[in-house]
């Protein structure tokens, strides 16, 4: 029988790519989203239930009388800076909203969940690469909200039999290689789309000297002085969700589990900018700004556990290939605008 999946937050960046992967697999897809930070046109022909995690009645309306083999939860507020300036908003959505979801699932007999988590639960790294055994000491409210949800999932597994897989992403990047869905944030804070927006400005005839692109710190203890991060293509993230979901559905994952998702490869900010120059052919310039508070020099994860237990292996790992997919989507989207 074809699995039926509820994708909470499916109109966002990662959720929309997951919806695409589910539809290509032939699975049934229903999206629950308030579309405040997602896009209705990103979910294709999936059914949409408009609602808010913070409203238990909305969740009950979605789940009551329905049968979903699996729930996937992407509906978090994910801006680190906003989590610092507006912690109440983040705790209400990310923590209270998640608990509302778990209670609605419990009340309606749904007991399988894939949770979109983050490497931000680890905080400042004390080992290289970061494994799932690394201490979880988040340094911002965003990371703390995700850790609280992971802890709640462990308790719900023990008390209520809610089986879950928490997938801790490193830096999600890239877009559907065919350009069908992409990365749209307002405001945009991720490095690759910011660099490519500058490349698009130059592509349209902009003055290289007028760049507003900023590099936050060039004096880190890395080879070129800029931060090193582990970039994982969003299509590979979607594949990991499918593999985790299959194992939850067939009973091979029981209890609460956590997996890192990354390439195990680190690219510095300047290496990313160089890749964007190569891909776009544009002479991208930047300004050096002060370090951001709490930015570690190096964040690279080990995904050995996901390789071994989920049989997951990323396929788009070279930074140029990741950038190519993002640049293709940006050019298509800018033409549509």
N, C-alpha and C positions, 0 to 999 in steps of 0.2 A: 504494500500500500504506500502511496506517495505521502511523505511527511508533510505536515502543515505547520508553518512556523509563524509566530508573532514576533515582529522586529520592532522593538520599542526604541524610538529615535531613529527610525529607518530613513528619514528624509535628510539626514546629515551626511557629512563627508564619508565616514567609514560605513555607516549604516546603509547608504545608498549603493555603495560598491558591494556590500554583502547581499542586498536585495537582488542586484544584478546576477551575482554568482548563484544565488538560490534559484532564480528563475531559469538560468541556463541549465541547472541540474534538474529542472522539472519539478521542484518542490513548490507547494502552495505557500504564498506569501501574503501576510496582512501586516500593515504598518500602523503603529500607534505613535502619533507625534502631534505636538501643538504647532509645529512649523514656525516657531519663533526664531529658530536658528537653522532650520533646514529648508528644503525647497520641494514644493509639491511636484514639480516636473522631474525631480531626480529619482522618483520611485517607479517610473514606468507605468505598467498596467497593474501593479500591485494594488490591492484594496487598501484604502486609507480610512482609519478611524481617528478622527481629530479629538484629542484630549490631552490632559495635563497630568503628569505624575503626581503633582501635589494635590490633585482632586480625587480622593478615593472613589467617588461615584463614577468618574470617567473610566477608571480602570475596571470597576465592577461591570459597567455597561459593556465594555469590550470583551471581558472574559466570561461573563455569565452566559451559560448556554452554548459556549463555543468549545471546540476541541482543538487544542494546539499540542502537537507532539513535543514542541520545544519553544521556549521563549528566549530571545536574544535581546540584551539590554545595552543600548548605546546612548541613552538619553541623559547624559551628564552635561553640566556646564563645565567647560574645559579650559578657560582662560586663567592662567596662573595669576596674572596681575589683578584680574577682577576678583579672584578668590581672596586676595589680600585686602582689597578695598571694599568688597561687598561679601564678607563671609556669611552673613545671614542668608543671602540669596543662594549661595552655593550649598550651605548645609541643608536648607529647606528642599532644594531640588535634588541634590545628589544623595543625601542621606535619608531625609524624611520621605522623599519621593520613591527611593528604592525600597524602603520598608513598606510603603503603601503598595508597591507592586508585589512584594513577597506575600503580603497578607491577602491581596486579591487572588494571587495564584493559589495560596493555601485554601482559601475559601471555595475555590472552584475546581480543585483537584488537579492543578497543574504543578508538576514537581521536577521539571528539568529546565535549567537556565545556563546560558552562556553569558558571562558578564565581561563587559569591556572595561578592563582595569588599566594600570599604567605603571611604568617604572618609577614614577614620582613617589610611589609608596616607599621606595628604598631610601630616599634622601641622598645625602652626600656619600659617594662610594668609598668603601673601605677595602674592596678587593677588585681585581681585574682578571677576567670579565665578571660581571655581576651575575650570580646564580640566584635561584629561588631561595636558597638558604641565607642569602645576605640579610643582615638586620634591616627591619622596616622602621625607619625613623624619618618620616616625611618632614620637609622643611617649609611647607606652605599649606594653606587650608585645602587647596585642591587635592594634593596628595593625601592629606589626612581624611578627606571625605571618602576617597576611594578605599583607603585602608579600613575605615570603619565599615564599609559595605562588605569587604572581604571577610572581616571578622564576624559580621552578622550572618553571612552565608555559612560559615563554619558552624555557628550556633544553630541555624535553621536546619542544617543537614543532620546534626546530632539529635535535635528535638523533634523535627517534623518530617525528616526524610526528603528535604529539598536537595536534589543532586545538582552540582554546579561545577563549571569550569571558569575560573577567572583568568583572563588572558592579559598579561602585563606587557603592553606595547612599549617599545622604545620610540623612535621618531617615525611616525607614519608619514609616508611621502608618496608622491607620484599620483597618477590617475589611470583609469581604465585605458589600456593601450589602444583600444579602438576609438577613444574619444567620446564614448557615450555618456559617461558621468565624470565629474571632476571634483576639484577642491574649491569650495566657495565659502569663505568666512568673512564676516563683517563685524569688526575689523579683521584684517588678515595679520597674523602674528608669526606664521611659520616661515622658516628661512627660504626654502626653495621657491614657493610662490612669490615671496617678496622680491627675490633676486630676479625672477622671471618677469614680474611686473615692471621692473626697471629695464629689462631687456626689451619688453614690448614698447615701452616709452621711446627707447632708442630706435627700435624698428620703425616707429612712426615718425622719426625725424627729430627726436629730442636731443638736447645738448648734453653730452656726457658729463660736462662740468657741473651741470645743474642737479646732479644725483642727490636723492634724499635717502639712499640706501645706507644703513648704518651697520657697522660691525662692533659688537659690544665687547671690547677688550681685545688687545693684541699682545698681552703680557702674561698669558697663562703658561703653565709648565707643560707645553706641548711643542712639537717640532717647529711649528710656524707661529706659535704664540696665541692661536685662536682655539676656541672650544672644539672638542672632538665629540661627535655624536654617531650613534648607530641608526642608520636610515633603513626602514623596512617598507617595501612597496605595498601599497594598500591592497593590491590584488592578492599578494601572498598572505596578508592579514585575513582576507576573506576566506582563503583556502583553509587557514588554521581554524577559523570558526566552524566551517563545514565539518572538518575532521573531528573537532571536539563535540559538535552537535550529534554527529553520527554515533559516537561512542556513548554519549549520554542516552540516546534513543535506544541503542541495542543493549544497554545495561553494562557496558564494559567500564564505564566511569560511574562510581557510586560514592557519595559523600561530597566534600568540598575540595576541589583541586585548583592549583595555580600553575600557570606556565608562562615563562618569558617568551616573547616573540621579538626577535631581532635577527640581524645578519651575522652578528659577531664581528662585523667590520666597522671600523671607525673612520669617519671622514671629518676633517676640520672645516670650519666656516670658509676659509680661503680655498680649500679644495673644492667645496661645493660651488663657490663663485667661479672658479676656473672651469668646472664642468659646465656651468651655465654659459660661460663665454664660448666654449667649444661647440656646444649644441646649437646655440642661437646665432653664433657669428657676430655678436655684438660686443663692443668694447666697454664692458660694464665696469663702472667706477663705484667707489664707496667712501664713506667717511668713518673714521674710527671714533667711537664714543666710549664712555666709561663702562666698566663692567656692570652688569646687572647683579643686584644682591642675590646671593644664593646660587649663582651659576657655577656648577662644578666644572673643572677643566676637562673631564673625561667621563663619558657615559656610554659604555658598550656592554651589551648583555650576552650571556651564554644561553642559547636555546637548545642545549643538549637534551633537556628533559622533554621538550616538545618533539624533538627528532625521534627520541626513543619511544615515548608513550603514545604520541599521536601520529607517528610516521610522517611528520610535516617537514618539508624542506623548502626554503625560499628559492625562487627561480629567477627573480629579477633583482640582482644584487649589485651590479656595477652602478656607480653613481651616475654615469652618463646615461645609462638606460633608464634609470628612474627619472632623470631630468627630461629625457626625450618624451616620455609619456605625459609629463606635466606640461611641457611646452606645446605639444600637439593639442591638448585640450584647451589651453589658454588661447591659442591662435583660433581654434574653432569657435570658442565661446565669444571672443572679442569680435569676430566677424558677425556672429549672430546679433550682438549688441548694436 
